[in-house]
Amino acid sequence: MKSRLKPTYMTIAVCFVCKSFTLVANEVNNDEAKFEVIEVTSQKRVQNSQEVPISMQAFGEGSLEQLGVAELDDLTRVSPSLQFGGVPGSRAKMGIRGVVDSGRNVGVDSRTGIYIDGVYQGRSASNNQHLLGIQSVEVLRGPQGTLFGKNTVSGAININTKKATEYFESKLKFEAGNFGHKQAQLYINSGLTDNLFGSISLSKSDRGGFYQNELLDKEVGGLETESVRAQLRYQPSDKLEVMLNADYGSTYSTDPLAQPLDLNPILSAFYPNLEEVPSYTIYSELDYFDEVEYSGASLQLNYTTDSGFAYSSITASRSSNSDLLADDDYTPLELLSNRNFGEDYEQFSQEFRIVSPKTDNFDWIAGIYYFDSDTSTVRETVLGADAINTLVVPSLPASLQSLISDNAEALAGYGFIPSEVQNETMALYANANYRFTQKLELNLGLRYTKEDKSIEFSQINRPNDPATAEALENAIGGAIQLTQSPGLWLGGVNILDVEDSRSATDLSPTVGINYKQSDDVMFFAKYARAFQSGGWNADFKTNGLGNFAFDDETVNNIEAGVKATLLDDNLRINASVFSASYSDYQIFQYIPIEGQTVSALELTNAGEVDNSGVELEASYWVTEDFQLTLNATLLDPVYTKYENITFDNEGNEVSNDFSGNLLAYAPEVKFYVAATYNQEVSLGTVTYHLDYSYTGDNYADAANLDSQLLDAWGLVNARVTMTSENEKWSVSAFVNNLQDEEYITEKRTNPFNWSTATYGMPRFYGISLSYNWF
């Protein structure tokens, strides 16, 4: 029996802290702000993050710079509720509050929404946004559908870029480190005319690999990135603002998807003296690569009337594409690989929004949202001749073994999966606040969503030599469908021209109560419902059309929290407790195929999930120069109803009851502690920063098998920064993973039932220089 934090105890703990806030609230003196003031837009008004009654963690430009955060992925160590991980690049996993997923195929949507200047970006391939020219990043936890255009069930990440202004500002930054790391960044902002302003941000980085491919005798795991953001802002009057935003980003990685964890029979044959697989080592005949490109443009019009009503229109388009070449057997043989494992995505969105003026007792927001997307892929899985000779031939009748072995190269080949999914969504949302008194506020929200989806799907097998395959099939009287090789050997026969469509409507409410005890202490409680639309398993199908479609997922979430700045503005504590219940939870799982020795990766509705937890962000200025920080998340993420019906190798039905198991990639404990000290010197200020981030044990699959356990890891990071007195230049030295800990971020079992793993980054250090003109 696993020991888990119970929701009752969490509630008691938060209530005890809340009572303590009440006792000290009257001692607050906010004459001098010591914490960075982070302006956020999660409620469609520019507000101090401490005034927003939402469970959230916000990062301003200053804190992102101090932490050395360059991408969203970097925030996972300081934001424990946020989880990036698993395979790097286009197949990375992401989630909030332990609800983690990845957009492996075109038929599934992400549970977490990422917004860039109010524009939703729709595919996981471009989730790990470069944080360049950024004003703030908001990690919003829990359903957010009544404040944002697109619905999300686990949370949203709201990225706000810096507004172009009339003042000239420029910043140049260079960085270099081990593994051949090099990075250059440039930001320029300037007024172009009296009412036209522009800004541009540029970034380019390159890093070598930290894996060793023993077979090819080369380092792999390198990463190249490029990013551009640009804005034109036109303000002809105090009432009208027009902004044109555009961005482009790309990543090219040679990160391997994984390395073998154990000595499978193939590796043992090639390396008889190998007792175990060394860390960061692979044995593959393939040169991996994972390439992602994304871009977008938006036109935003903001108009404010004399009476204070704010009207906004956001017209936007975004696109992304990804390509992947990956080995699936991690051996020197050509057994199974993914080639041209790619995706092309385009979306268009239009949002109209009206925000009322804020009166003494009432304010509201209402919007209409239209979203249209097209996602297509042509995936190519290759089964090599080595697989037929080593894995297929021994299982065939003796009379066929020589025939198949002699023609293995002709019968090897490709499995193609051309598919396309179209999604059209229309939504209406509204959110209102009514204040009974200056301290007590009622929040009500409602969202209506209508979503129409359609899919065109095919699965096609093509042997290397179709004529030979047909001749052999005729020679044996059609006993084996050799013309459907290579899918024949994997259980994935031809599936041609499948078309399907689905429609869904949903009404999701939000009800909250907020109590502002003082200017510095606020309590809030909220209930919210949201839904995740169903879809299709548009992936390589090895069990026909079984489990092809899956249903909608719904969540009911309740939470309560407090935001407080205390002790003469020296202590800031934000805490929340939540409980979320999911029905028809969507999850990927390997399902054994009746009569086969391989498994099918399918997305199904698992049943029910209860996920509860406590979140804490605390920061204390011990002196005016010394700051301590603690961020922590405690989770109890369990399947409460999950009976997984599978089949054994003899075709017998097997019932696996996963009820009570932990969700995959959802550590029960995750925290971050940091100490920062500022020292005044003759040239300016030296800032010393040391932090430790801990991720507890978690599992890579719903079965919670010991072989899929990800052991806990803790990383130490340090940074020393010298900033000139006039703040024009700075120089930093940094080291991440100071103790050079080896840790695994993902495990999985490949179709051959061999265990594989992905390792996290080893010790990484460097130096950065920056110069400002203003």
TORTIKOL-59218 format. One line per field, with one value per residue (C-alpha): residue number from 1; z, y, x. Coordinates in steps of 0.05 Angstrom, whole numbers, plus 5000, padded with zeros to 4 digits. Layout:
i <- c(NUM;...)
c3 <- c(Z;...)
c2 <- c(Y;...)
c1 <- c(X;...)
//
This chain:
i <- c(1;2;3;4;5;6;7;8;9;10;11;12;13;14;15;16;17;18;19;20;21;22;23;24;25;26;27;28;29;30;31;32;33;34;35;36;37;38;39;40;41;42;43;44;45;46;47;48;49;50;51;52;53;54;55;56;57;58;59;60;61;62;63;64;65;66;67;68;69;70;71;72;73;74;75;76;77;78;79;80;81;82;83;84;85;86;87;88;89;90;91;92;93;94;95;96;97;98;99;100;101;102;103;104;105;106;107;108;109;110;111;112;113;114;115;116;117;118;119;120;121;122;123;124;125;126;127;128;129;130;131;132;133;134;135;136;137;138;139;140;141;142;143;144;145;146;147;148;149;150;151;152;153;154;155;156;157;158;159;160;161;162;163;164;165;166;167;168;169;170;171;172;173;174;175;176;177;178;179;180;181;182;183;184;185;186;187;188;189;190;191;192;193;194;195;196;197;198;199;200;201;202;203;204;205;206;207;208;209;210;211;212;213;214;215;216;217;218;219;220;221;222;223;224;225;226;227;228;229;230;231;232;233;234;235;236;237;238;239;240;241;242;243;244;245;246;247;248;249;250;251;252;253;254;255;256;257;258;259;260;261;262;263;264;265;266;267;268;269;270;271;272;273;274;275;276;277;278;279;280;281;282;283;284;285;286;287;288;289;290;291;292;293;294;295;296;297;298;299;300;301;302;303;304;305;306;307;308;309;310;311;312;313;314;315;316;317;318;319;320;321;322;323;324;325;326;327;328;329;330;331;332;333;334;335;336;337;338;339;340;341;342;343;344;345;346;347;348;349;350;351;352;353;354;355;356;357;358;359;360;361;362;363;364;365;366;367;368;369;370;371;372;373;374;375;376;377;378;379;380;381;382;383;384;385;386;387;388;389;390;391;392;393;394;395;396;397;398;399;400;401;402;403;404;405;406;407;408;409;410;411;412;413;414;415;416;417;418;419;420;421;422;423;424;425;426;427;428;429;430;431;432;433;434;435;436;437;438;439;440;441;442;443;444;445;446;447;448;449;450;451;452;453;454;455;456;457;458;459;460;461;462;463;464;465;466;467;468;469;470;471;472;473;474;475;476;477;478;479;480;481;482;483;484;485;486;487;488;489;490;491;492;493;494;495;496;497;498;499;500;501;502;503;504;505;506;507;508;509;510;511;512;513;514;515;516;517;518;519;520;521;522;523;524;525;526;527;528;529;530;531;532;533;534;535;536;537;538;539;540;541;542;543;544;545;546;547;548;549;550;551;552;553;554;555;556;557;558;559;560;561;562;563;564;565;566;567;568;569;570;571;572;573;574;575;576;577;578;579;580;581;582;583;584;585;586;587;588;589;590;591;592;593;594;595;596;597;598;599;600;601;602;603;604;605;606;607;608;609;610;611;612;613;614;615;616;617;618;619;620;621;622;623;624;625;626;627;628;629;630;631;632;633;634;635;636;637;638;639;640;641;642;643;644;645;646;647;648;649;650;651;652;653;654;655;656;657;658;659;660;661;662;663;664;665;666;667;668;669;670;671;672;673;674;675;676;677;678;679;680;681;682;683;684;685;686;687;688;689;690;691;692;693;694;695;696;697;698;699;700;701;702;703;704;705;706;707;708;709;710;711;712;713;714;715;716;717;718;719;720;721;722;723;724;725;726;727;728;729;730;731;732;733;734;735;736;737;738;739;740;741;742;743;744;745;746;747;748;749;750;751;752;753;754;755;756;757;758;759;760;761;762;763;764;765;766;767;768;769;770;771;772;773;774)
c3 <- c(5000;4979;5030;5002;5028;5042;5019;5089;5118;5062;5077;5151;5135;5089;5137;5193;5151;5130;5204;5216;5159;5193;5258;5226;5169;5209;5218;5143;5119;5044;5038;5001;4953;4959;4911;4836;4814;4759;4716;4688;4640;4660;4676;4612;4654;4671;4744;4797;4801;4877;4863;4818;4854;4812;4832;4791;4791;4753;4728;4706;4662;4721;4752;4685;4675;4746;4739;4670;4639;4563;4547;4580;4597;4643;4688;4711;4765;4797;4783;4815;4787;4717;4685;4621;4608;4574;4504;4483;4422;4386;4430;4497;4552;4587;4641;4702;4769;4749;4688;4636;4563;4494;4425;4397;4340;4303;4333;4404;4436;4492;4561;4576;4534;4516;4497;4464;4470;4477;4419;4432;4400;4386;4381;4430;4379;4392;4467;4490;4469;4470;4523;4483;4491;4546;4596;4638;4640;4679;4699;4711;4747;4738;4685;4654;4601;4623;4614;4552;4481;4480;4534;4578;4631;4670;4663;4617;4607;4587;4554;4547;4504;4518;4486;4438;4465;4443;4484;4453;4487;4464;4496;4470;4504;4491;4527;4522;4561;4559;4507;4457;4480;4445;4447;4421;4434;4412;4433;4402;4417;4389;4368;4292;4289;4341;4346;4314;4355;4339;4372;4350;4388;4358;4388;4362;4402;4390;4437;4424;4447;4513;4490;4458;4399;4406;4339;4299;4345;4352;4403;4396;4434;4405;4399;4353;4362;4328;4349;4324;4353;4324;4339;4308;4354;4328;4376;4340;4403;4476;4459;4401;4399;4341;4349;4296;4326;4289;4312;4285;4321;4304;4339;4310;4357;4352;4420;4419;4438;4488;4503;4523;4598;4595;4552;4503;4461;4402;4443;4480;4414;4387;4453;4490;4541;4559;4629;4630;4586;4608;4620;4562;4513;4452;4401;4339;4265;4254;4258;4298;4287;4312;4276;4295;4263;4285;4267;4278;4266;4300;4293;4357;4361;4428;4435;4499;4501;4542;4590;4603;4562;4528;4462;4434;4370;4360;4290;4287;4248;4271;4240;4259;4228;4256;4228;4266;4249;4306;4321;4358;4375;4396;4369;4313;4271;4226;4262;4270;4260;4250;4187;4165;4230;4220;4225;4191;4228;4211;4252;4247;4306;4316;4384;4401;4473;4514;4584;4627;4669;4742;4787;4863;4861;4791;4731;4675;4614;4554;4490;4428;4400;4333;4320;4258;4250;4202;4224;4176;4177;4134;4183;4159;4200;4172;4188;4167;4138;4204;4240;4194;4201;4276;4302;4249;4217;4282;4297;4229;4210;4189;4118;4109;4145;4088;4038;4081;4103;4032;4013;4077;4041;3992;4047;4092;4078;4100;4136;4117;4157;4119;4161;4169;4225;4219;4279;4280;4347;4367;4438;4480;4548;4603;4672;4723;4792;4841;4906;4964;5003;4989;5017;4994;4921;4882;4817;4764;4696;4640;4576;4518;4468;4403;4369;4303;4283;4223;4204;4142;4159;4121;4136;4078;4078;4022;4016;3988;3928;3918;3857;3896;3955;3909;3874;3940;3966;3905;3910;3980;3961;4001;4068;4090;4062;4043;4002;4068;4093;4135;4174;4169;4220;4268;4264;4225;4160;4109;4131;4073;4068;4137;4147;4211;4245;4313;4345;4418;4457;4528;4581;4634;4694;4744;4813;4862;4925;4941;5007;5010;5083;5069;5012;5024;5043;4998;5004;4946;4932;4866;4830;4756;4704;4637;4582;4535;4469;4444;4381;4345;4349;4284;4294;4269;4283;4300;4321;4264;4283;4355;4401;4340;4371;4443;4481;4514;4581;4636;4700;4761;4801;4869;4901;4955;4966;4997;4972;5025;5032;5106;5157;5128;5057;5076;5070;5012;5015;4962;4978;4948;4958;4903;4886;4814;4791;4719;4683;4619;4629;4563;4566;4521;4538;4507;4497;4481;4415;4414;4385;4376;4415;4405;4437;4407;4431;4440;4470;4511;4563;4625;4673;4732;4764;4829;4834;4896;4923;4959;4925;4960;4938;4995;4993;5052;5055;5115;5106;5052;5013;5029;5002;5014;4968;4975;4921;4931;4904;4939;4897;4907;4833;4829;4783;4822;4767;4713;4691;4631;4592;4551;4520;4534;4480;4476;4463;4533;4563;4621;4668;4697;4751;4756;4806;4861;4817;4809;4744;4699;4705;4766;4825;4892;4917;4878;4908;4896;4949;4933;4967;4935;4963;4936;4953;4937;4910;4879;4807;4824;4852;4856;4861;4887;4873;4894;4885;4894;4856;4875;4835;4874;4851;4795;4743;4668;4658;4690;4710;4761;4746;4782;4714;4697;4762;4754;4815;4850;4832;4859;4821;4848;4806;4821;4788;4805;4769;4769;4748;4737;4779;4720;4700;4630;4632;4670;4671;4698;4713;4722;4732;4728;4758;4799;4828;4758;4779;4731;4727;4681;4657;4616;4611;4563;4536;4461;4416;4428;4504;4516;4568;4546;4581;4568;4612;4637;4623;4659;4691;4648;4661;4626;4626;4597;4581;4567;4551;4551;4513;4539)
c2 <- c(5000;5067;5123;5184;5252;5253;5311;5320;5332;5380;5421;5424;5446;5502;5526;5528;5572;5615;5627;5648;5698;5728;5739;5776;5812;5877;5883;5891;5954;5958;6025;5995;5936;5886;5833;5839;5867;5820;5846;5790;5787;5722;5759;5802;5863;5884;5865;5852;5776;5780;5810;5754;5701;5643;5588;5610;5622;5682;5700;5769;5790;5800;5732;5697;5732;5716;5642;5636;5612;5608;5560;5538;5472;5509;5530;5459;5462;5526;5512;5444;5440;5445;5382;5378;5315;5248;5247;5315;5352;5340;5282;5316;5306;5366;5375;5413;5382;5313;5308;5297;5278;5287;5296;5232;5230;5278;5251;5275;5345;5371;5380;5440;5503;5550;5621;5672;5743;5713;5664;5590;5545;5478;5423;5394;5397;5472;5471;5486;5559;5602;5656;5714;5786;5765;5809;5753;5679;5655;5582;5578;5515;5481;5492;5562;5559;5619;5667;5639;5624;5550;5502;5468;5415;5416;5488;5541;5576;5649;5681;5757;5789;5859;5916;5960;6031;6099;6091;6063;6000;5947;5887;5841;5776;5722;5655;5597;5532;5459;5410;5465;5508;5576;5626;5697;5740;5810;5853;5921;5967;6036;6088;6093;6154;6192;6137;6076;6032;5969;5914;5852;5795;5746;5685;5629;5573;5510;5454;5389;5320;5283;5213;5167;5123;5065;5034;5098;5123;5193;5238;5250;5291;5359;5415;5476;5529;5593;5643;5709;5753;5819;5870;5933;5974;6032;6079;6136;6157;6141;6099;6056;6008;5962;5909;5863;5805;5753;5698;5640;5585;5521;5466;5412;5357;5293;5271;5196;5178;5129;5079;5006;4994;4920;4872;4847;4785;4827;4871;4810;4777;4838;4855;4789;4822;4876;4865;4925;4984;5045;5109;5158;5103;5077;5023;5043;5042;5105;5178;5205;5273;5310;5375;5424;5490;5536;5605;5651;5720;5758;5824;5852;5913;5944;6001;6034;6077;6140;6100;6051;5990;5955;5919;5871;5832;5780;5750;5699;5642;5592;5533;5481;5420;5366;5309;5252;5195;5147;5076;5034;4975;5011;4956;4950;4912;4943;4916;4972;5047;5108;5148;5211;5209;5279;5325;5388;5434;5498;5537;5600;5634;5695;5722;5781;5803;5858;5878;5922;5979;5960;5993;5990;5926;5896;5879;5827;5797;5764;5735;5694;5649;5613;5562;5521;5473;5422;5370;5320;5267;5213;5168;5116;5055;5011;4937;4914;4847;4834;4834;4781;4736;4743;4752;4726;4665;4626;4630;4604;4532;4495;4488;4564;4585;4578;4610;4672;4678;4674;4731;4773;4835;4833;4822;4877;4945;5003;5018;5085;5121;5180;5215;5283;5313;5376;5412;5469;5500;5555;5579;5632;5650;5700;5715;5764;5789;5818;5851;5847;5891;5918;5853;5798;5781;5729;5702;5668;5641;5601;5571;5540;5499;5467;5426;5388;5341;5296;5247;5213;5154;5100;5047;5019;4965;4962;4908;4928;4883;4877;4832;4781;4784;4770;4712;4680;4688;4653;4599;4580;4584;4647;4614;4679;4748;4766;4825;4858;4854;4885;4900;4827;4810;4864;4850;4915;4898;4947;4994;5037;5101;5105;5168;5188;5250;5270;5330;5351;5406;5425;5475;5488;5532;5566;5590;5625;5666;5715;5749;5806;5815;5872;5901;5846;5784;5751;5684;5650;5587;5561;5505;5494;5443;5430;5379;5349;5328;5257;5236;5179;5134;5159;5117;5051;5002;4931;4908;4932;4987;4964;5025;5071;5124;5149;5192;5260;5270;5314;5343;5374;5415;5449;5490;5541;5586;5647;5701;5742;5791;5798;5822;5891;5863;5814;5750;5728;5663;5636;5570;5529;5462;5427;5364;5345;5286;5262;5219;5179;5196;5191;5153;5118;5046;4984;4931;4860;4835;4771;4715;4761;4770;4845;4900;4956;5027;5053;5113;5093;5122;5091;5106;5154;5193;5231;5281;5323;5364;5423;5478;5528;5586;5622;5674;5711;5768;5750;5816;5869;5831;5757;5720;5649;5615;5550;5525;5457;5412;5351;5306;5246;5228;5160;5119;5106;5063;5032;4961;4947;4886;4854;4788;4741;4707;4649;4697;4689;4750;4781;4833;4883;4926;4989;5022;5054;5062;5129;5169;5165;5220;5249;5252;5256;5304;5358;5420;5476;5514;5573;5624;5690;5741;5810;5842;5914;5924;5982;5964;5949;5888;5815;5766;5696;5645;5572;5526;5454;5421;5353;5307;5247;5176;5168;5116;5116;5077;5063;4992;5020;4964;4964;4963;5029;5065;5131;5139;5207;5257;5324;5376;5432;5495;5556;5624;5684;5750;5816;5875;5944;6003;6035;5966;5972;5908;5842;5778;5711;5644;5585;5510;5465;5395;5414;5344;5313;5267;5213;5212;5183;5225;5171;5096;5054;4984;4981;4934;4879;4884;4913;4967;5034;5101;5174;5208;5280;5330;5318;5374;5437;5501;5565;5640;5695;5768;5821;5895;5944;6008;6054)
c1 <- c(5000;5029;5029;4993;4973;4898;4854;4825;4894;4911;4849;4865;4936;4914;4860;4911;4957;4898;4881;4953;4948;4886;4924;4982;4947;4937;5013;5025;5059;5065;5101;5160;5151;5207;5179;5178;5111;5087;5031;4987;4928;4895;4830;4836;4855;4926;4932;4983;4988;4975;4906;4882;4839;4867;4915;4974;5049;5074;5143;5164;5221;5267;5256;5263;5330;5354;5336;5368;5303;5305;5248;5183;5217;5265;5207;5193;5246;5217;5143;5129;5058;5085;5114;5154;5192;5200;5228;5257;5231;5166;5144;5156;5104;5073;5021;4997;4980;5002;4955;5009;5002;5032;5001;5031;4980;4936;4872;4884;4885;4928;4897;4940;4932;4989;4972;5018;4991;4922;4928;4921;4974;4946;4999;5049;5105;5110;5095;5166;5164;5227;5218;5246;5224;5176;5139;5111;5093;5032;5022;4947;4926;4859;4804;4805;4750;4709;4767;4802;4780;4799;4778;4830;4819;4885;4908;4937;5003;4995;5056;5055;5108;5135;5095;5132;5139;5165;5229;5292;5317;5366;5398;5452;5470;5522;5528;5577;5586;5607;5582;5599;5541;5536;5478;5467;5406;5386;5326;5311;5252;5242;5192;5185;5139;5099;5047;5081;5128;5165;5206;5243;5276;5327;5359;5403;5435;5475;5495;5532;5511;5519;5500;5551;5531;5580;5562;5572;5628;5598;5565;5490;5440;5457;5407;5402;5348;5327;5274;5247;5191;5169;5116;5088;5043;5002;4967;4932;4895;4888;4827;4852;4911;4930;4983;5012;5052;5093;5139;5180;5218;5255;5292;5336;5357;5397;5371;5357;5287;5315;5370;5363;5361;5377;5417;5365;5384;5408;5455;5481;5499;5536;5570;5582;5628;5579;5552;5504;5488;5527;5488;5482;5501;5463;5478;5439;5453;5410;5428;5370;5339;5278;5261;5206;5186;5129;5105;5047;5018;4962;4927;4898;4853;4837;4787;4764;4701;4692;4649;4706;4684;4743;4731;4783;4789;4845;4852;4907;4937;4990;5025;5076;5109;5154;5196;5227;5274;5280;5302;5251;5296;5360;5405;5457;5406;5353;5292;5240;5247;5203;5220;5185;5147;5120;5061;5036;4989;4951;4901;4859;4825;4782;4762;4718;4717;4686;4710;4666;4692;4703;4652;4647;4606;4606;4649;4645;4678;4644;4672;4659;4712;4720;4775;4790;4849;4875;4926;4956;5010;5041;5077;5124;5145;5200;5208;5278;5301;5338;5271;5243;5304;5313;5242;5193;5225;5236;5161;5139;5124;5188;5162;5161;5224;5273;5226;5215;5287;5313;5266;5271;5296;5238;5186;5213;5184;5142;5078;5046;4993;4965;4912;4881;4838;4797;4769;4719;4701;4653;4649;4615;4642;4627;4655;4628;4645;4595;4620;4572;4621;4690;4718;4669;4662;4622;4650;4606;4627;4596;4624;4586;4626;4606;4659;4657;4713;4726;4780;4806;4851;4888;4939;4979;5033;5084;5138;5205;5189;5113;5120;5161;5113;5054;5089;5108;5037;5009;5063;5040;4966;4952;4967;5000;4982;5053;5030;5011;5082;5111;5047;5030;5085;5062;4988;4976;4941;4916;4860;4838;4797;4766;4725;4690;4663;4639;4604;4604;4571;4587;4564;4617;4604;4650;4629;4676;4678;4734;4747;4798;4814;4862;4903;4954;4913;4861;4825;4789;4750;4724;4688;4699;4678;4712;4714;4765;4736;4743;4779;4813;4874;4905;4967;4994;4937;4957;4888;4844;4796;4788;4791;4795;4751;4749;4699;4699;4733;4704;4732;4700;4750;4744;4799;4812;4872;4903;4950;4985;5042;5060;5111;5124;5126;5182;5141;5097;5057;5010;4977;4921;4887;4848;4810;4794;4751;4759;4708;4724;4798;4836;4902;4951;4967;4998;4944;4965;4934;4896;4938;4999;5065;5066;5024;4981;4989;4918;4885;4824;4778;4807;4750;4755;4811;4815;4871;4879;4937;4968;5009;5053;5096;5132;5186;5219;5268;5311;5347;5340;5394;5379;5318;5294;5243;5203;5155;5123;5068;5040;4994;4949;4935;4901;4857;4794;4763;4806;4795;4839;4816;4873;4891;4949;4990;4941;4883;4854;4820;4858;4829;4880;4849;4892;4845;4886;4947;4982;4977;5037;5089;5055;5104;5069;5123;5158;5191;5241;5282;5327;5371;5390;5438;5454;5521;5538;5609;5646;5625;5552;5516;5536;5478;5490;5435;5433;5373;5353;5295;5268;5222;5195;5185;5135;5114;5119;5054;4986;5005;5056;5104;5171;5205;5171;5188;5225;5268;5267;5320;5345;5386;5429;5437;5480;5488;5531;5516;5553;5510;5539;5515;5480;5451;5480;5521;5522;5562;5539;5571;5524;5523;5461;5460;5521;5529;5524;5468;5445;5369;5317;5258;5222;5217;5177;5172;5181;5141;5193;5182;5252;5258;5285;5298;5312;5364;5362;5417;5484;5524;5519;5558;5576;5582;5538;5549;5496;5496;5438;5428;5372)
//
